[in-house]
Amino acid sequence: MNSTNHSQTAAFLWSIADLLRGDFKQSQYGRIILPFTLLRRLECVLEATKQTVLVAAREHQTKPDLVREQLLLRAANQQFYNASPLALGTLSDTQTADDLMSYVQSFSTD
């Protein structure tokens, strides 16, 4: 990514943050909005292989953790994966904190 694209992307993200911040102060971006932006970006990167990873996670759930991790990394075709059936858009309205914690903990260890 060249510096022009990087600057445009950064400006775009900050403009979205300005729209979304609502009651949040700009000093709170780092704790609230930017982590969700990062989670969504990771989710987009993994979207193409999400179903493959979920199938592999079910098939290999009894395997040792290290073996299972390698198989899921292979299924994701990335250096990380998420084995949760949840997505940011499908988090429960009533159990949001629990669902979010489960979703985040379903990312690979690296």
C-alpha positions as CSV (number, residue, x, y, z in Angstrom):
1,M,0.0,0.0,0.0
2,N,1.5,3.3,-1.0
3,S,1.4,6.4,1.2
4,T,-1.5,8.0,-0.8
5,N,-3.6,4.9,-0.4
6,H,-2.6,4.6,3.3
7,S,-3.6,8.2,3.9
8,Q,-6.9,7.8,2.1
9,T,-7.7,4.7,4.1
10,A,-6.8,6.3,7.4
11,A,-8.9,9.3,6.6
12,F,-11.8,7.1,5.6
13,L,-11.6,5.1,8.8
14,W,-11.5,8.3,10.9
15,S,-14.5,9.7,9.0
16,I,-16.4,6.5,9.8
17,A,-15.3,6.7,13.4
18,D,-16.6,10.3,13.5
19,L,-20.0,9.1,12.3
20,L,-20.2,6.1,14.6
21,R,-18.9,7.6,17.8
22,G,-22.2,9.0,19.0
23,D,-21.9,9.4,22.7
24,F,-18.2,8.4,22.7
25,K,-15.5,10.9,23.1
26,Q,-12.6,11.0,20.6
27,S,-10.3,9.9,23.4
28,Q,-12.4,6.7,23.7
29,Y,-11.8,5.6,20.1
30,G,-8.8,3.4,21.0
31,R,-10.8,1.5,23.5
32,I,-14.1,1.1,21.7
33,I,-14.4,1.9,18.0
34,L,-11.0,0.9,16.7
35,P,-11.1,-2.6,18.2
36,F,-14.4,-3.2,16.5
37,T,-13.0,-1.9,13.2
38,L,-10.1,-4.3,13.6
39,L,-12.5,-7.2,14.4
40,R,-14.6,-6.5,11.4
41,R,-11.5,-6.3,9.1
42,L,-10.3,-9.7,10.4
43,E,-13.8,-11.1,9.8
44,C,-13.8,-9.8,6.2
45,V,-10.4,-11.4,5.5
46,L,-11.7,-14.8,6.8
47,E,-15.2,-14.6,5.2
48,A,-14.3,-16.6,2.1
49,T,-13.2,-19.7,4.1
50,K,-15.6,-19.3,7.1
51,Q,-17.8,-22.3,6.3
52,T,-14.8,-24.5,5.5
53,V,-13.3,-23.6,8.9
54,L,-16.5,-24.4,10.7
55,V,-16.8,-27.8,9.0
56,A,-13.2,-28.5,9.8
57,A,-13.7,-27.4,13.4
58,R,-16.6,-29.9,13.9
59,E,-14.6,-32.7,12.1
60,H,-11.5,-32.2,14.2
61,Q,-12.9,-31.2,17.6
62,T,-11.6,-34.4,19.3
63,K,-8.0,-34.0,18.0
64,P,-5.2,-32.6,20.1
65,D,-5.2,-28.8,20.2
66,L,-1.9,-28.4,18.3
67,V,-3.1,-30.7,15.5
68,R,-6.5,-29.1,15.4
69,E,-5.0,-25.7,15.2
70,Q,-2.8,-26.6,12.2
71,L,-5.8,-28.2,10.4
72,L,-7.9,-25.1,11.0
73,L,-5.2,-22.8,9.8
74,R,-5.0,-24.9,6.6
75,A,-8.7,-24.7,6.2
76,A,-8.7,-20.9,6.6
77,N,-5.8,-20.6,4.1
78,Q,-4.5,-17.7,6.3
79,Q,-2.2,-17.3,9.2
80,F,-5.1,-17.1,11.6
81,Y,-8.7,-18.3,11.8
82,N,-11.9,-18.0,13.7
83,A,-13.9,-21.1,14.5
84,S,-17.0,-19.4,15.9
85,P,-20.3,-19.7,14.1
86,L,-21.0,-16.1,15.2
87,A,-20.2,-12.9,13.3
88,L,-20.3,-9.3,14.5
89,G,-23.6,-8.9,12.7
90,T,-25.1,-11.9,14.4
91,L,-24.3,-11.2,18.0
92,S,-27.3,-11.7,20.2
93,D,-29.3,-8.6,21.4
94,T,-29.7,-10.2,24.9
95,Q,-26.3,-11.9,25.4
96,T,-24.1,-9.5,23.5
97,A,-21.2,-9.5,26.0
98,D,-21.1,-13.3,26.3
99,D,-21.4,-13.7,22.5
100,L,-18.7,-11.2,21.8
101,M,-16.3,-12.9,24.3
102,S,-17.0,-16.3,22.7
103,Y,-16.4,-14.8,19.3
104,V,-13.1,-13.2,20.2
105,Q,-11.9,-16.3,22.1
106,S,-12.6,-18.4,18.9
107,F,-9.7,-16.8,17.0
108,S,-6.5,-18.8,16.7
109,T,-3.9,-18.3,19.3
110,D,-1.5,-16.3,17.1
